[in-house]
Amino acid sequence: MIRLTKKLLFAIEAVLDIAYNGGTVPVRSAEITARQGIPRRYLEPVLQELVRDQILVGIRGPSGGYRLARERRRISLGDIVRSVRELETGEDPIEDPAGSPLSHQVVRPLWRELEEEAMHRLDALTLDDLCGRALRAGISGRVAQGGDFDI
């Protein structure tokens, strides 16, 4: 089930920050924390999961940080949602065997359909789309300064 949790919101903001401000230069988690106000205790596990799912690449060393694993037009919001979903530990109420026939035969199937529609929409939105929205909103960043982000 898609739930807008802090982890999911922070993951989207962090990956968008990397896409909007990084380019080929790694972005340090401290920079993301400073720009986005994301607490580090939330950010680090999310970034690690995004690296495991090959959305980000972690670069070690003094000039290390994170950069996109693919071109921003090839990373969708759906990719990020699926990655962060793996970190969620709560039970999915849709999978709970308890419930009435109305729940199992009407409400839950409807909810699954809505979730599928939402995932199609999220899969259609890329980081490139979000960078364009940020640019049109006048948010400063490397994209706004004419930086090239193709990897």
N, C-alpha and C positions, 0 to 999 in steps of 0.2 A: 504494500500500500504506500502511496506517495504521501508523505507528511513533510511539511516544511518545518524542519527542526533547526536548531542552532547549527548543528554540524553541517547540514545540507546548505543552509544559507551561507555559512562561512566558507564552505568548499567552493561554491559558485563565485563568491566574492574574491577568494584567493586566486582561483584559476583565471578569472577575468582580470585581476590585478596583474598577474604574470603576463597575460596576453597583451594587456594595454600598456604596460610599463617596461617589459623586459626585452623582447626581441631575442637576439642571439646572446645577450648578456644575461647571466643568471640573476634571478631576483632572490634576495635573502629573505628569510621568514621575518626577520626584524623589520625590514622595510614594509612588508605586507602588514604587519602588526601596527606599525606607525601610521600608515596611510589609511587602513581600513578599521582600525580599532578592534581587531580580533584578538582576544586573549591568547597568548602563546600556548596555554595548556589545551585549548581547543584546536589550535592551528596545526601543531606538529603531527598528531595522529592522523588528521585528515590529509595532510600533505603526503605522509608516508603511504597511506592507502591509495592515493592518486598516483603515486610512483609505482606501486605494485600493479595497478591496473593500467599502466602505460599511458596515462593521460599527461603526467609530468615526468621529467627526468631530474633526478637529484644529482647535483654536482658537488663533490667534496672538495675541501681545501680552503685556503684563505680567500679566494675569490669565487667560492662556490655559492650555491643557492639552488634555485629551481628554474627550469624553463619548460616550455611545452614540449611534449614528446612528438607531436605532429603539428602540421600547419593549423592555425586557428580555425580555418574554414573546414577542417576535418575532425574537429572536436565539438560534439553537440552537448547541449545541456542534458540530454538523455544519458550520455556517457557518464557525466558527473553524478547524476542521480543514482544510476546503477552502482557506481563505485561506492558512494557514501552509504547506500542502503546496506551494504555488507557490514558496515560499522554499527548499525542499529541493532540493539539487543532486545528491544521490546517485542512482545508477541504480536503477530498480525491478527486482529480480530476476525478478519475474513476467513482465516484458516481454523478458527475455533469450532470444534464439532458441536458445541452447545448452541442452541438457538431454535427458533420456531420454523415451521415450514415457510412462513412468509419471509423470514430472514434468509433461509437457504435457497429458496426458489425464486424470490423476487428481488429483495434488497441487495444481497451479496452479488448475484450476477450483474445487476445494474451497476454496482460499484466497480466491479471488474471491467465492465465496458467503459465506464468513465475514466478509469485508470489507464486503459489501453489508448483511449483517445488523447488523454493528457500526455502519455509517453510518445505518441506519434508527433504531437506538437513540439514536445521537448527535443525529440530527435531531429526535427526540422530547423530548430534554432541553434546556430553555431556561435562559437566565441567571436567569429568575425562579425556576425550580426550584432552581438552585444557591444563589441568595440565600436561599431558604427553608431549605435544608440548613445554610447558614452561621448563620442565625438560630437554628435548632433546636440547633446545636452551641454556641451561646452566644458566638459571635465578635462582638466589638464592631465597630460600623460605623454608617453613617448609617441603614441599614435597621433595625438593632436599636434606634436612637434614634427610630424613627418617621418617618424621612425619606421623602418621596414621590419615586419615580423615574420616573413616567410622563412621557414626552417628547411 
